[in-house]
Amino acid sequence: MSQNINSQRNFNSMRKSLNTLGSSVSAIILALIICGVLLLVTGKDPFAAYGKILETGLTSDKFLEMLKRATPLIFSAIAVAIGFKMNLFNIGVEGQYLFAALIAAEMGTHVSLPRPLHILFILVVAMISGAAWASVAAFLKIVRGINEVISTIMLNYIALSFIQWLFETFFRDNSDGGLNVKTTKIAPSGRMPDLVHDRLNGMFIIALLVAFLYWIVVFRSRFGFQLRASGLNPIAARTAGIPANRMILIALMLSGAVAGLVAMSAVIGDVYGYGPSAIATQFGFAGISVALLGRNHPLGIIGAAMLFGFLDSTSAELQLSGIPSSIVKVIQAIIVLVVVIVNEASSRRYNRRTAERAALALKSLDI
């Protein structure tokens, strides 16, 4: 009997996964149709635009660029997804990774270690820094009951101002008229090797590893079950003895630790030091879109990050062809919006059918 129960459970899980995949693909197709209509309204040929995107994006050079652009998005989306699983909206990934990048870049210049240990040291410092910044929001929520959306948004602005002050005060080189504002160059032993020279950094492998660890911890561990249970039903979780405040603290600190890795491609892949010109912004907010599109699942997140990276890698070519490059951002926004709406409708329909089947099964029993 237990074997039949396990088989039914696996079947239901597979059916739910296929339902989610089908609804996501349908939503992406619908989003592309909507974008095509918008292009027609503005006097552009949608077939020419989509043809140019495919023609450009499927070249080997753009494929590597896609993977490069997808790397920080994977980290950012996983950081957001950890919070989502706890029913927490960590909108402060932007500030967390920028703060962590500066701390890790500077700390990495003050140690001399063999290459693997030096790289590991920098990554660990970045994760600790990101977790420490995220813990401020956790503390405010636990002690004062402040919503994490408000606190993390405010911490983003505090982080940006604090980083700017640090750069202006401690990292300006006055020997060249004060134009050089960046951290000290990290020694070669602290730089992550490239998978493809000057095209794809080894942080892409780290991103895939983090996605795998996210799957293990959140979906296949006791802690992950407690995390998801606390997010789904906090009252039931507390009744079962799961400490709510501790889970909030751990979830936000884990989210911040992963967020700390977002800018590491620039920190340990840059030969010339890390400064304001190397600070890549908006990855934190893009990660929210990628997490929503990927349904907070590691495979979905990787696929969504690659889709965004694919679209971003073609924007310059679109501009050269007379098609506004901003259409890429429009496509991304509409895809996320439509996917969220379609998946929500699909989930409700699936849950309703599951409840109906359960009711019929109970009705058929002679109790």
Backbone hydrogen bonds, N-H to C=O, Kabsch-Sander energy under -0.5 kcal/mol:
donor,donor_aa,acceptor,acceptor_aa,energy
5,I,1,M,-2.2
6,N,2,S,-2.5
7,S,3,Q,-2.3
8,Q,4,N,-2.5
9,R,5,I,-2.4
10,N,6,N,-2.6
11,F,7,S,-2.4
12,N,8,Q,-2.5
13,S,9,R,-2.3
14,M,10,N,-2.5
15,R,11,F,-2.6
16,K,12,N,-2.3
17,S,13,S,-2.2
18,L,14,M,-2.6
19,N,15,R,-2.2
20,T,16,K,-2.3
21,L,17,S,-2.7
22,G,18,L,-2.8
23,S,19,N,-2.2
24,S,20,T,-2.2
25,V,21,L,-2.6
26,S,22,G,-2.3
27,A,23,S,-2.1
28,I,24,S,-2.2
29,I,25,V,-2.3
30,L,26,S,-2.5
31,A,27,A,-2.4
32,L,28,I,-2.2
33,I,29,I,-1.9
34,I,30,L,-2.3
35,C,31,A,-2.5
36,G,32,L,-2.1
37,V,33,I,-2.1
38,L,34,I,-2.1
39,L,35,C,-2.3
40,L,36,G,-2.1
41,V,37,V,-2.4
42,T,38,L,-1.7
43,G,40,L,-1.5
44,K,39,L,-3.2
49,A,45,D,-2.1
50,Y,46,P,-3.0
51,G,47,F,-2.3
52,K,48,A,-2.2
53,I,49,A,-2.2
54,L,50,Y,-2.4
55,E,51,G,-2.7
56,T,52,K,-2.5
57,G,53,I,-2.8
58,L,54,L,-1.7
59,T,56,T,-1.3
63,F,59,T,-2.0
64,L,60,S,-1.9
65,E,61,D,-1.9
66,M,62,K,-2.5
67,L,63,F,-2.0
68,K,64,L,-2.3
69,R,65,E,-2.7
70,A,66,M,-2.0
71,T,67,L,-1.3
73,L,69,R,-0.7
74,I,70,A,-2.0
75,F,71,T,-1.6
76,S,72,P,-2.5
77,A,73,L,-2.7
78,I,74,I,-2.2
79,A,75,F,-2.2
80,V,76,S,-2.1
81,A,77,A,-2.8
82,I,78,I,-2.3
83,G,79,A,-1.2
84,F,80,V,-2.3
85,K,81,A,-2.4
86,M,82,I,-0.8
86,M,83,G,-1.0
87,N,84,F,-2.0
88,L,83,G,-3.5
90,N,88,L,-0.9
91,I,89,F,-1.5
93,V,90,N,-0.5
96,Q,92,G,-2.2
97,Y,93,V,-2.6
98,L,94,E,-1.6
99,F,95,G,-2.3
100,A,96,Q,-2.2
101,A,97,Y,-2.1
102,L,98,L,-1.7
103,I,99,F,-2.0
104,A,100,A,-2.7
105,A,101,A,-2.4
106,E,102,L,-2.1
107,M,103,I,-2.7
108,G,104,A,-2.1
109,T,106,E,-1.2
110,H,107,M,-1.4
118,H,114,P,-2.9
119,I,115,R,-2.6
120,L,116,P,-2.3
121,F,117,L,-2.6
122,I,118,H,-2.0
123,L,119,I,-2.3
124,V,120,L,-2.6
125,V,121,F,-2.5
126,A,122,I,-2.3
127,M,123,L,-2.2
128,I,124,V,-2.7
129,S,125,V,-2.6
130,G,126,A,-2.5
131,A,127,M,-2.4
132,A,128,I,-2.5
133,W,129,S,-2.2
134,A,130,G,-2.1
135,S,131,A,-1.8
136,V,132,A,-0.7
136,V,133,W,-0.8
137,A,133,W,-0.6
138,A,134,A,-1.6
139,F,135,S,-2.8
140,L,136,V,-2.3
141,K,137,A,-2.0
142,I,138,A,-2.6
143,V,139,F,-2.8
144,R,139,F,-0.5
144,R,140,L,-1.4
145,G,141,K,-0.7
146,I,140,L,-1.8
151,S,147,N,-2.1
152,T,148,E,-2.5
153,I,149,V,-1.7
154,M,150,I,-2.2
155,L,151,S,-2.4
156,N,152,T,-1.5
157,Y,153,I,-1.4
158,I,154,M,-2.1
159,A,155,L,-2.7
160,L,156,N,-2.4
161,S,157,Y,-2.2
162,F,158,I,-2.7
163,I,159,A,-2.8
164,Q,160,L,-2.2
165,W,161,S,-2.2
166,L,162,F,-2.3
167,F,163,I,-2.6
168,E,164,Q,-2.6
169,T,165,W,-2.2
170,F,166,L,-2.8
171,F,166,L,-0.7
171,F,167,F,-1.4
173,D,171,F,-0.6
173,D,180,N,-2.8
174,N,172,R,-0.8
176,D,173,D,-0.9
177,G,174,N,-1.3
178,G,173,D,-1.1
179,L,176,D,-0.5
180,N,173,D,-0.7
181,V,179,L,-1.0
182,K,171,F,-1.6
182,K,180,N,-0.6
183,T,274,Y,-2.6
190,G,187,A,-2.3
191,R,188,P,-1.6
192,M,268,I,-1.7
195,L,200,L,-2.5
196,V,200,L,-1.8
199,R,196,V,-2.7
200,L,196,V,-2.3
202,G,193,P,-1.6
204,F,201,N,-1.8
205,I,202,G,-1.0
206,I,202,G,-1.3
207,A,203,M,-2.3
208,L,204,F,-1.9
209,L,205,I,-2.3
210,V,206,I,-2.6
211,A,207,A,-2.1
212,F,208,L,-2.0
213,L,209,L,-2.5
214,Y,210,V,-2.5
215,W,211,A,-1.8
216,I,212,F,-2.2
217,V,213,L,-3.0
218,V,214,Y,-2.5
219,F,215,W,-1.9
220,R,215,W,-0.6
220,R,216,I,-1.3
224,G,217,V,-0.7
225,F,221,S,-1.9
226,Q,222,R,-2.3
227,L,223,F,-2.6
228,R,224,G,-2.7
229,A,225,F,-2.7
230,S,226,Q,-2.4
231,G,227,L,-1.6
232,L,228,R,-2.5
233,N,229,A,-2.7
237,A,233,N,-2.4
238,R,234,P,-2.4
239,T,235,I,-2.2
240,A,236,A,-1.8
241,G,238,R,-1.4
242,I,237,A,-2.6
244,A,242,I,-0.6
247,M,243,P,-1.9
248,I,244,A,-2.2
249,L,245,N,-2.3
250,I,246,R,-2.6
251,A,247,M,-2.7
252,L,248,I,-2.4
253,M,249,L,-2.2
254,L,250,I,-2.7
255,S,251,A,-2.4
256,G,252,L,-2.5
257,A,253,M,-2.2
258,V,254,L,-2.2
259,A,255,S,-2.1
260,G,256,G,-1.7
261,L,258,V,-1.7
262,V,259,A,-1.8
264,M,261,L,-1.4
266,A,263,A,-1.0
267,V,263,A,-1.8
268,I,264,M,-2.5
270,D,266,A,-0.7
271,V,269,G,-0.5
273,G,270,D,-0.5
275,G,273,G,-0.5
278,A,275,G,-1.8
279,I,275,G,-0.5
279,I,276,P,-1.1
280,A,278,A,-1.0
281,T,279,I,-0.6
286,A,282,Q,-2.2
287,G,283,F,-2.1
288,I,284,G,-0.8
289,S,285,F,-1.2
290,V,286,A,-2.3
291,A,287,G,-2.6
292,L,288,I,-2.3
293,L,289,S,-2.6
294,G,290,V,-2.5
295,R,292,L,-0.9
296,N,291,A,-2.0
297,H,294,G,-1.8
301,I,297,H,-3.0
302,I,298,P,-2.4
303,G,299,L,-2.3
304,A,300,G,-2.7
305,A,301,I,-2.7
306,M,302,I,-2.1
307,L,303,G,-2.0
308,F,304,A,-2.4
309,G,305,A,-2.6
310,F,306,M,-2.7
311,L,307,L,-2.3
312,D,308,F,-2.7
313,S,309,G,-2.0
314,T,310,F,-0.6
314,T,311,L,-0.9
315,S,312,D,-1.0
318,L,314,T,-1.8
319,Q,315,S,-1.8
320,L,316,A,-1.8
321,S,317,E,-1.2
322,G,319,Q,-1.4
323,I,318,L,-2.6
327,I,324,P,-1.7
328,V,325,S,-1.8
329,K,325,S,-0.5
330,V,326,S,-1.9
331,I,327,I,-2.7
332,Q,328,V,-2.5
333,A,329,K,-2.5
334,I,330,V,-2.7
335,I,331,I,-2.7
336,V,332,Q,-2.2
337,L,333,A,-2.4
338,V,334,I,-3.0
339,V,335,I,-2.8
340,V,336,V,-2.5
341,I,337,L,-2.1
342,V,338,V,-3.2
343,N,339,V,-2.9
344,E,340,V,-2.0
345,A,341,I,-2.3
346,S,342,V,-2.8
347,S,343,N,-2.7
348,R,344,E,-2.3
349,R,345,A,-2.1
350,Y,346,S,-2.6
351,N,347,S,-2.8
352,R,348,R,-2.3
353,R,349,R,-2.4
354,T,350,Y,-2.4
355,A,351,N,-2.3
356,E,352,R,-2.2
357,R,353,R,-2.6
358,A,354,T,-2.4
359,A,355,A,-2.2
360,L,356,E,-2.4
361,A,357,R,-2.4
362,L,358,A,-2.2
363,K,359,A,-2.1
364,S,360,L,-1.7
365,L,361,A,-0.6
365,L,362,L,-0.7
367,I,365,L,-1.2
